[in-house]
Amino acid sequence: MGWLVAGAVVILLFGFAAFFGAPYVPSRKKYIDRAFRHLYELGPRDVLVDIGSGDGVVLRAATRFGAKAIGYEINPVLVFVSRLLSLHQPLVTIIFANFWMAKLPDDTTVVYAFSVLRDNKRLIKKMQREADRLHHHLDLICYASPLADIRPVGKYEAYYRYTFYPLQGKKA
């Protein structure tokens, strides 16, 4: 009976997370590494923020390139798994929070997102607001779906790169 309740709780948590964010789709390490080599060369100067960081595979990949990596995740099960898998990774931080309600750290240089079509416009607005607030450009790497109404500055396989520059004297 206890396993049944525990299973139901896990299913509810994943359903809740999918409703408020993207569904959990595990990323594959080799594809992420290729994207970071060909689309955006991460380095020690970079701070990568992963929206919906899941099990933290993107975060750990970023640290192999020397970058600091911060993940936002709203599923407490995945936060636990990610923290456990990243235990010996001092450059990885996992935050149990809703990205849409959070501000990016001031030193953020690149944001990674599994792109869901329903959130495209919301993501574009969020990225522009953050670039304006931080007063520096932000790169966005999306996996899966390209953003509507905006041209990528780069593409590699199913990854798209966008750059958001701060607007001067205009509202985002």
Secondary structure as UniProt FT lines:
FT   HELIX           2..20
FT   HELIX           29..38
FT   TURN            44..45
FT   STRAND          47..51
FT   TURN            54..55
FT   HELIX           57..64
FT   TURN            65..66
FT   STRAND          68..73
FT   HELIX           76..85
FT   TURN            86..88
FT   TURN            90..91
FT   STRAND          92..96
FT   HELIX           99..101
FT   TURN            106..107
FT   STRAND          110..115
FT   HELIX           117..119
FT   HELIX           120..134
FT   STRAND          138..144
FT   TURN            148..149
FT   STRAND          154..156
FT   TURN            157..158
FT   STRAND          159..164
//
